[in-house]
Amino acid sequence: MQALVCHAPMDLRVESFPTDPLGPQQVRVHVAHGGICGSDLHYFQHGGFGTVRLQQPMVLGHEVSGIVAEVGQAVQHLRPGQRVAISPSRPCGQCVYCQKGHQNHCLDMRFYGSAMRFPHIQGAFRQDLVIEAYQAHPLRDDMDLSLAALAEPLSVGLHAIARAGSVFGKTVLVTGCGPIGNLLIGALRRAGAARIVAADLSAAALAVAQKMGADEVLNLAENPQALDPFKADKGQFAVQFEASGSPQALRQGLEVVMPCGVIVAVGLGGDSALPLNALVAKELELRGTFRFHEEFAVAVRFLSEGLVDGRPVISHVLPMGEALAAFELAADKTKAMKVQIQFNTATA
């Protein structure tokens, strides 16, 4: 079969890759669509991120959907021809964190397309993928597989909401309206947020935010002081989701989030200097959020039942033969939101 393999920065190749044997508890899937994530871009552009570096060629990708081609002899709940969303997360189930129900912090995690361990965990951007049966989440027979490939980034947003606690009836700020930020907005609307304000530097991204359910959008490139009115009375937002990775956006949150409010850091932006006196004086809570686990099944249900409509987030779908162009497009935020690759034309 063919797979999308990153060898080094700016060295991305479509090349032959061995097909894995099928175990009794496993399922073979013809991959349909795969979404290009920020981490995929980091591997493509820089060969990694932070201290994580490519040490060997690695298949990229972890946001995928597909059609079941074959099931192992012990698999009873899946059938060939069934459409599925595929969770990229394979926790060990045995470590102290898995036993506590914190599988996203598994000490022996095998997450598709990750160079965090060596040998690297090969990714899912390939035509044929053998997965554990528990990774396959069934979809409606008529489910759009492009839409289903959004389950992973939507899961990230759902876990961020879980980290924030209840948002029901609250006024919420989302800074950073990329794919995760915008899917998060759709999830916040489903979770009962009373008012959602979205802030970004891109008019195109904010247009998507409106389609996903934002009540008000603020273009900080056109008006850098757009958040100033929300500083009144020690802050107007109960919760901020910082999805841009911008240190400045995080610092602004300290000014516009009300006392005893919560700031959830979703985006990765490296080290940031924060005015801790503001954090202390307003009794704010700064919380991190990392991946997901049980939220994946919820994301699949939301997408499958139309409870969250992710279609505005998908800007482009290109065939596997144009993978390099797809990555270059995904890197240009002025032209693209979520760029997906179609791996098997028969699985549209």
N, C-alpha and C positions, 0 to 999 in steps of 0.2 A: 504494500500500500504506500501511499504518499503521505508525508508529514511535513510540517512547517518547522524547520530546525534553525535555531540561532547558534552560530559558531563563535561569534565575537561581535563587538560593536559594529553596527551597520552591515553585518554579514548574515543575512537571512536567506535560507535556501529551502525550496521545495524539493525534497529528495526521498528516495526509497527508505522505508523504515520497517523493521520486522514486525510481523503480526504475532501477538501474544497467544499462547494456548489458552483454551477455555477450561476453567475448573468447575467442579460440581456446583459451587455456590456463586458462580459468576454469570455474567451476561455479556454477549458481544453486541455492540451497537454500531450502526453506520452513523457517523457523526453528520449532523445536518448543518447547523449554524454555530459559529463561535464568535463571541464578542471580544474585541481587543481592549484589554484593561490597562490601567496606568502602569502596573508592574511589567506587563508585556512590553510596553513602550520603553521602560527603563532598561530592560535587558537588550532590546533592539538598538537603542540609541547609545547606551553607556556600558553595556555588558554587565549591568547589575545596579544596585542601589545601596548606599551606605557601605557597610563592610561585606555585603553579600555580592559575590562576583561569580561569573561563569568560569568554571574550571574544566568544563568539557562541553561538547555540543549538547544542546538541550531543546527538546520539543517544547514550544511555548503553549500557553493557553489554558484557561480553566473555566470559562463561561460558555458551556456548550449544551446543546440539545441533540436529539437524534432519534433513530428508529431501531428497535430491537431486531437483530438479525438472527440470534441464536441464544438459547438459554441452557445453562448447565443442568445436569440430570436431577439435582436436588432443588431447583428453583420451581416453585409452584404458582407464584402470584404474577408472573410476567409471561408474555407470549410473543413470538415473532410477529413483527408488523406493528407492535404497539409503540406509540409515540411517548418519549420520556424526556424529562429534564434531568440532567446529571449533576449531582452534587460532587464538587471536586475535593471534598474534605473526607479524609480517611483517618480518623483518630484511632489510637491503639485499643481503647476501651479498658485498658488495664492499669494505667498510671494513676497517681494520686489525683490529678486534675480530672481525668475522665471519670473516676469514681465519685468525684464531687459534683459531677454534672457540668463541668467546665471544659467540655471537649475541645473548644477552640484554643485552649492552652495546653493541649496534649503534649507530653514530653517526647513522643515518638510519632508526631504528625507526618503524614504523607499527603501533601497538598499538591495537586497537579501544577506542573510548570514552575517548580521552585528550586532555586540553587542554594537554599539555606542549609542543605545537608549534602554530603558527598558519599556515594554517587548521587547526582541530582535526581529529583523526582521528575520524570519525563511528563510533559504536558499532554493536553487533550486536543491540540490542533492537528488532527490526523483523520484520515478517512475512516479508519476502523479502530475501535477502542474496546478493550475488555475491561469491565468494571465489576466491582462487587455488587451483588443484587440489591443490597440496601442503598446503593448510590442512585439507583434508578427510581425516579418519581413519575408514576404514570400520568398521562395527560389525556384530554378528550381526543377522540379519533380525528376531529377536524381542527385541532389546536394548531395555530400558526407556530412553527418551530423557530422562527426568528424571534417571536415574542417570548417563547419559552426560554430562550438563551439569556433572557434578562433576569432569570430567577436568582442567579448568584449575586449580581450587584444589588438587586432589591433586598436580598437577605442581609447584606451589609447594612443597609438603611434600617431594616427592621430590628437588627441587633442594636444599632445605635439608639433607637427609640426605647428599646428595653432597658438600655443602660441609663437613659434619662429618667425613667419612671413614667408615671402617667402624664400624658400631654392633653388629656381630655379637658376641653373648655379653656385652654391656655393660649396666650399669645406667644408665638414662636418665631425666632429668627433663624434663617438658613443662610449662611455665608458660603458661597461657592456652589455654582449651579452647573457642574459637570454632570455626567451620567448618574453618579451615586447621589449627588445633591438633589437632582431633579426627581429621581425615583424615591428618594427620601421624602420629598414634598408630597408625592402621591400617597405614600404610606402614612404620612402625618394627617392628611385629609381623611383617610380611612380610620385612623386612630382617634379622631374626634377633636383635633386641634381647632380652637375657635377662630384664630386668625394667624395666617402664615405670611410673613414678610421675607422675601428673597432678595439677597444682595449679591451682585457680581460686577465684573468689569466689562462683560460682554453683552451687548444688546441681543444677540442671537440666543445666547444661553438663557437670558431672562425671558425671552419669548417662549421658550420651551417650559420654563418654570411656570408661566401663566397657564399654559395648556395642562400642566400637571396639577394645578390647583392652588397656586400662590394667590393670595388676595391682593398683595401689593408687591411691586418689584422696584428695586433701587439700583440705578446704574451709577456705580461709584467712580467710573472713569469719566462720565459726563459731569457728575456732581459729587466730588469727594466728601462733602459735608452732609450728604443725604441722611446719614444716621444721626446727626446732631439732635434733631427734635426728640429722639428716643432716649436721650440722656436725662430728660426732665424727671424730677422727683426720684432721683437715684436709679432710674432705669425703668423701661416699659415692658421688657420681655421676661417671661418666666423661664424660658429655656432658649439657649442658642445651640445650634448644630453647626460646628465650624468644619466645612467640608472642602475648603480650598487648600489647606496646608499653609496658609499665609500667616506668619507671625503677627502682622499688622491687624488682620481680621480677628485674631484671638485677643489681642490687646483692646481692640474696639469693643469686643464683647464684654469685657470687664466694666465698660462705661455704660452700656445700654441694657445689661441684664440687671433686673431688680434684686434687692437684698434677698438672700436665702435662695437665689435662683441657681440653675444648673447650666454649666457649659460642657457640651460633649465634643471632644476633639475627634473628628472623623478623619480628616485629611492628614497626610504625612508630609511635613515640611521641614524636618530637621529640628535643630535646637532653636529655642525661642526664649528671649528674656522677657519676663512678665513682672509688672509692678505688684509684688506680693502684698503691699500695704492695701491696695484696692481689693484684692482677693480676701484678705483678712477682715478689713473694715466692713465689707458688705456681706460677709459670711457666705461667699459664693462657693459652689462645689464644682471643681474641674474634674471631669471624668474622661477616661480613655475608652475606646471601643475597638475591638479587634475581631475581625472575621465574623463568624456565626456558627450555629449548629442546628438546633431545632427550628430556627427561623426559615431554613430552606424549604421545608414542607409547607410552611405558611405562605411563603412567597409564591410557590408553585400554585397553591390554591387561589391566591389573590389574582394571579395572572390568568389562570385557567378559567375562573369564574367571572372575569372582567371586573373584579372589585378594585383593582388598580390597573389602569390602562397605560401601559408603557410605550405605546406606539410613538408618541411625540419624541421620545428619547432616541429612537433608531433613525439615524440620518442617512446611512449608506450601508448597502450590502453588496460585496464584491465576490466574484468567484475565486477559488483557491489559486488559480493561475495568475491572479492579479494581487497576490498577497503583499508583495513589496509596496505596490501602490496603495493598498489598504492601510498599511502601517504608516506610510508617509502622510496619508490623508488624516489618519487618527491623530497624528502629531500636530496637525494644524487646527487649533481650536477656533480659528476664525471661519473654518469651512465645515467642521464636523462636530457631531456630538458623540453618539455611540456608533462606531464602525464595526460591522460584522463581516465575517468571511463565510461563504457557503462551501462546504467541503464535498458534498455529494449532490449533484444536480437532481438526482432522482428522489431526494428527500425534501423537496421544497414544501 
